[in-house]
Amino acid sequence: MRSTDDFLIFFHLIEQGSFSKAADLVGLTKSVVSKRITRLEQELGVQLIYRTTRKLTLTEAGEVFFSHAREVYYSVQNAEQAMSGLGESLTGTIRISVPTISGELLLPQAIAEFSAKYPEIHIDMDLDNRFVDIVAEGFDLAIRTGALPDSSFIARRLVDAHWVICGAPDYFARCGIPKVPADLTQHNCLAYSYQETGAQEWLFKGADKPCTVKVNGNFTTNNASALRRAALFGQGLVYVPKVLVAEDLKAGTLIEVLQEQVAKCLGIYAIYPYTRHQPIKVKLFIEHLYQCYQKHVEKF
């Protein structure tokens, strides 16, 4: 098994961009670091970096090795922080950016339970459907659905969110129940504009791959709660995350249709940046969120 030192030296070399700076960090001479990298390349049988007098450039193999070196580095950092943080005072603030559906449904309960355990930690939750710049805007983490950010962030999957099509009983009494996706073209389909796919393009399972059906309706909104209320009033059908209407489905005030044919399912993630000094309180909060979402997985 390759020594962890090889990964750490290579990580610092690329992060610092020079042999001399990397040598200072790892406590070796510049010549020793250079020899270690040369030996590493020889043992692996690939060139990892292009060396010039001005800069170091990763080769394709170097990019792959660096990604693993970075993981090793942060694993070591996290282990050290976990031990040193055992005596850390669990106080201060955790800033979190959350889309409106999450912020209005499960998260208030999760935060209340967390606050009961750690009353000295203040949770600052910002409800915003845009993809905030976590680092630039000073957030500790964000809840994201679907698309993941680039590799400069770590993503912890909390749960998979299945979507449903549903409507009120009186709507179906007036307009009938769709039996196949194509029937939706004859229905008033209310659109949720805050989603990656088109608001009027509803996703279904196909014979070989997923397909979409173009729908139309007389109401579009980027607010999930307003869309749910419109459905409850019998205005039309909605295609929304199940968690939004789970209690309504259970109570029978909304009825699910085309259950076996709906294809949309998106992961919900806690996203946070790579950091050398992630506070213990943030790690505890992310783990608490995971446990809370898993406890209510049937709602998703």
C-alpha positions as CSV (number, residue, x, y, z in Angstrom):
1,M,0.0,0.0,0.0
2,R,1.4,3.4,-1.0
3,S,2.5,5.7,1.8
4,T,0.1,8.5,2.8
5,D,3.1,10.8,2.6
6,D,3.2,10.5,-1.1
7,F,-0.3,11.7,-1.4
8,L,0.2,14.6,1.1
9,I,3.4,15.8,-0.5
10,F,1.8,15.8,-4.0
11,F,-1.3,17.6,-2.6
12,H,0.8,20.4,-1.0
13,L,3.0,20.7,-4.2
14,I,0.0,21.3,-6.4
15,E,-1.8,23.5,-3.9
16,Q,1.2,25.7,-3.3
17,G,2.4,25.6,-6.9
18,S,6.0,25.3,-6.1
19,F,8.5,22.8,-4.7
20,S,10.0,25.3,-2.3
21,K,6.6,26.2,-0.7
22,A,5.6,22.6,-0.5
23,A,8.9,21.7,1.1
24,D,8.4,24.3,3.8
25,L,4.9,22.9,4.6
26,V,6.0,19.3,4.9
27,G,9.3,19.9,6.6
28,L,11.6,18.7,3.9
29,T,14.1,20.3,1.6
30,K,13.2,21.3,-1.9
31,S,15.5,18.7,-3.5
32,V,14.0,15.9,-1.4
33,V,10.5,16.9,-2.4
34,S,11.6,16.9,-6.1
35,K,13.2,13.5,-5.8
36,R,10.1,12.1,-4.0
37,I,7.9,13.3,-6.9
38,T,10.3,11.9,-9.5
39,R,10.3,8.5,-7.7
40,L,6.5,8.6,-7.4
41,E,6.2,9.1,-11.2
42,Q,8.6,6.3,-11.8
43,E,6.8,3.9,-9.5
44,L,3.4,4.7,-11.0
45,G,4.8,4.6,-14.6
46,V,3.2,7.9,-15.6
47,Q,4.1,11.6,-15.7
48,L,2.1,13.5,-13.1
49,I,3.2,17.1,-13.8
50,Y,4.8,19.2,-16.5
51,R,7.6,21.3,-14.9
52,T,8.5,24.8,-16.2
53,T,10.5,27.6,-14.6
54,R,7.2,29.5,-13.9
55,K,4.6,26.9,-13.0
56,L,3.6,23.3,-12.5
57,T,0.8,21.9,-14.8
58,L,-1.0,18.6,-14.1
59,T,-1.1,15.9,-16.7
60,E,-4.3,13.9,-17.1
61,A,-2.8,11.2,-14.8
62,G,-1.8,14.0,-12.4
63,E,-5.4,15.3,-12.3
64,V,-6.6,11.8,-11.2
65,F,-3.8,11.4,-8.6
66,F,-4.4,14.9,-7.3
67,S,-8.1,14.2,-6.7
68,H,-7.2,11.2,-4.6
69,A,-4.4,13.1,-2.8
70,R,-6.9,15.8,-1.9
71,E,-9.2,13.1,-0.4
72,V,-6.4,11.7,1.6
73,Y,-5.4,15.2,2.9
74,Y,-8.9,16.0,4.0
75,S,-9.4,12.6,5.6
76,V,-6.3,13.2,7.7
77,Q,-7.5,16.7,8.6
78,N,-10.9,15.5,9.6
79,A,-9.5,12.8,11.8
80,E,-7.3,15.3,13.6
81,Q,-10.1,17.8,13.9
82,A,-12.5,15.2,15.3
83,M,-10.0,14.4,18.0
84,S,-9.1,17.9,18.8
85,G,-12.7,19.0,18.6
86,L,-13.9,16.7,21.4
87,G,-13.4,19.5,23.8
88,E,-14.7,22.2,21.5
89,S,-17.4,24.4,22.9
90,L,-20.6,23.8,20.9
91,T,-21.6,27.4,20.6
92,G,-21.9,30.0,17.8
93,T,-23.9,30.2,14.6
94,I,-24.5,27.9,11.7
95,R,-25.6,29.7,8.5
96,I,-27.6,27.5,6.1
97,S,-29.1,28.3,2.7
98,V,-32.3,26.3,2.0
99,P,-34.9,26.2,-0.9
100,T,-38.4,27.1,0.2
101,I,-39.9,23.6,0.1
102,S,-37.3,22.2,2.5
103,G,-37.4,25.3,4.7
104,E,-41.1,25.2,5.1
105,L,-41.6,21.4,5.7
106,L,-39.1,19.1,7.4
107,L,-36.3,21.4,8.4
108,P,-38.1,23.4,11.1
109,Q,-38.7,20.1,13.0
110,A,-35.1,19.0,12.4
111,I,-33.7,22.4,13.6
112,A,-36.0,22.3,16.7
113,E,-34.7,18.8,17.6
114,F,-31.1,19.9,17.1
115,S,-31.6,23.1,19.2
116,A,-33.0,21.0,22.0
117,K,-29.7,19.0,22.1
118,Y,-27.4,22.0,21.5
119,P,-29.2,25.1,22.8
120,E,-26.1,27.3,22.6
121,I,-25.9,26.9,18.8
122,H,-27.8,29.5,16.8
123,I,-29.2,28.3,13.4
124,D,-29.4,31.1,10.8
125,M,-31.6,29.7,7.9
126,D,-31.9,31.7,4.7
127,L,-34.8,30.6,2.4
128,D,-33.8,31.2,-1.2
129,N,-34.5,29.2,-4.3
130,R,-31.4,30.5,-6.1
131,F,-28.0,28.7,-6.0
132,V,-26.1,30.9,-3.6
133,D,-22.3,31.1,-3.6
134,I,-21.8,29.4,-0.3
135,V,-18.2,30.6,0.2
136,A,-18.6,34.1,-1.0
137,E,-21.8,34.7,1.0
138,G,-20.6,33.2,4.2
139,F,-22.8,30.1,4.5
140,D,-21.6,27.0,6.3
141,L,-23.8,24.7,4.1
142,A,-26.7,24.6,1.7
143,I,-29.5,22.2,1.0
144,R,-29.6,21.4,-2.8
145,T,-32.0,19.3,-4.8
146,G,-30.9,17.6,-8.1
147,A,-27.9,19.1,-9.7
148,L,-24.7,19.0,-7.7
149,P,-22.1,21.7,-7.7
150,D,-18.5,21.3,-8.9
151,S,-15.9,19.2,-7.2
152,S,-14.8,22.0,-4.9
153,F,-17.8,21.1,-2.7
154,I,-18.7,18.0,-0.7
155,A,-22.2,16.6,-1.0
156,R,-23.9,14.5,1.6
157,R,-27.0,12.8,0.2
158,L,-29.8,13.2,2.7
159,V,-32.7,11.4,0.9
160,D,-34.1,10.7,-2.6
161,A,-37.2,12.8,-3.3
162,H,-39.9,11.2,-5.5
163,W,-42.3,13.4,-7.3
164,V,-46.1,12.8,-7.7
165,I,-49.0,14.0,-9.8
166,C,-52.1,14.7,-7.8
167,G,-55.3,16.6,-7.6
168,A,-58.3,17.2,-5.4
169,P,-61.3,14.7,-5.4
170,D,-63.7,17.4,-6.8
171,Y,-61.3,18.1,-9.7
172,F,-61.4,14.5,-10.7
173,A,-65.2,14.4,-10.3
174,R,-65.5,17.3,-12.8
175,C,-62.7,16.4,-15.2
176,G,-62.1,12.6,-14.9
177,I,-59.0,10.7,-14.0
178,P,-56.1,10.4,-16.4
179,K,-55.2,6.8,-17.2
180,V,-52.0,7.4,-19.3
181,P,-49.6,10.4,-19.5
182,A,-51.0,11.4,-22.9
183,D,-54.4,12.1,-21.2
184,L,-52.8,15.0,-19.4
185,T,-53.1,17.1,-22.5
186,Q,-56.8,17.3,-21.8
187,H,-56.4,18.4,-18.2
188,N,-55.6,21.7,-16.4
189,C,-52.0,21.1,-15.3
190,L,-50.7,23.7,-12.9
191,A,-47.0,24.4,-13.3
192,Y,-44.2,24.7,-10.8
193,S,-41.6,27.0,-12.4
194,Y,-38.8,26.3,-9.9
195,Q,-37.4,23.2,-11.3
196,E,-34.6,22.2,-13.7
197,T,-36.9,20.7,-16.4
198,G,-39.5,22.8,-18.1
199,A,-42.5,23.7,-16.0
200,Q,-44.9,22.4,-18.7
201,E,-42.8,19.3,-19.5
202,W,-43.7,16.5,-17.1
203,L,-41.3,13.5,-17.0
204,F,-42.5,9.9,-17.3
205,K,-41.0,6.4,-17.6
206,G,-40.8,5.2,-21.2
207,A,-40.3,1.9,-22.8
208,D,-36.5,2.4,-23.2
209,K,-35.8,5.8,-21.5
210,P,-37.7,8.6,-19.8
211,C,-39.9,10.8,-21.9
212,T,-41.8,14.0,-21.4
213,V,-45.4,15.1,-22.0
214,K,-46.1,18.7,-22.8
215,V,-48.9,20.0,-20.6
216,N,-50.9,23.2,-20.3
217,G,-52.8,25.0,-17.5
218,N,-54.0,28.3,-16.2
219,F,-51.6,28.8,-13.3
220,T,-47.8,28.9,-13.0
221,T,-45.9,29.8,-9.8
222,N,-42.4,29.4,-8.3
223,N,-43.9,29.0,-4.9
224,A,-44.6,25.3,-4.0
225,S,-47.0,26.2,-1.1
226,A,-49.2,28.3,-3.4
227,L,-49.2,25.5,-6.0
228,R,-50.3,23.0,-3.3
229,R,-53.1,25.3,-2.2
230,A,-54.3,25.7,-5.8
231,A,-54.5,21.9,-6.1
232,L,-56.4,21.6,-2.8
233,F,-59.0,24.2,-4.1
234,G,-59.6,21.9,-7.1
235,Q,-58.0,24.2,-9.7
236,G,-56.0,21.4,-11.5
237,L,-53.3,18.8,-11.3
238,V,-49.8,19.4,-10.0
239,Y,-46.5,17.6,-10.4
240,V,-44.6,18.2,-7.2
241,P,-42.2,16.5,-4.7
242,K,-44.2,14.0,-2.7
243,V,-43.0,15.5,0.6
244,L,-44.9,18.7,-0.2
245,V,-48.3,16.8,-0.3
246,A,-47.6,13.7,1.8
247,E,-50.0,14.7,4.5
248,D,-52.7,15.7,1.9
249,L,-52.4,12.3,0.2
250,K,-52.7,10.5,3.6
251,A,-55.8,12.5,4.4
252,G,-57.4,12.0,1.0
253,T,-57.7,15.7,0.3
254,L,-55.4,15.1,-2.7
255,I,-55.3,11.9,-4.8
256,E,-52.3,10.6,-6.6
257,V,-52.6,9.5,-10.3
258,L,-50.2,7.8,-12.8
259,Q,-48.2,6.6,-9.8
260,E,-46.4,3.8,-11.7
261,Q,-45.5,6.0,-14.6
262,V,-44.1,9.1,-13.0
263,A,-40.3,9.1,-13.4
264,K,-39.0,12.1,-11.5
265,C,-36.8,11.4,-8.5
266,L,-34.1,13.9,-7.3
267,G,-31.5,13.6,-4.6
268,I,-31.6,16.1,-1.7
269,Y,-28.1,17.0,-0.5
270,A,-26.3,18.9,2.2
271,I,-23.6,20.8,0.3
272,Y,-20.6,22.3,2.0
273,P,-17.1,23.4,0.8
274,Y,-13.9,21.6,1.3
275,T,-12.3,23.1,4.4
276,R,-9.4,22.4,6.6
277,H,-11.2,23.6,9.7
278,Q,-14.9,22.6,9.5
279,P,-16.3,23.2,13.0
280,I,-17.6,20.2,14.9
281,K,-21.0,21.8,15.3
282,V,-21.4,21.9,11.5
283,K,-20.5,18.2,11.2
284,L,-23.0,17.4,14.0
285,F,-25.7,19.4,12.3
286,I,-25.2,17.7,8.9
287,E,-25.3,14.2,10.6
288,H,-28.5,15.3,12.5
289,L,-30.1,16.4,9.2
290,Y,-29.3,13.0,7.6
291,Q,-30.8,11.1,10.5
292,C,-33.9,13.3,10.4
293,Y,-34.5,12.9,6.7
294,Q,-34.0,9.2,6.9
295,K,-36.5,9.0,9.8
296,H,-39.1,10.5,7.5
297,V,-38.1,8.7,4.3
298,E,-41.7,7.5,3.7
299,K,-42.8,11.0,3.1
300,F,-40.4,11.3,0.2
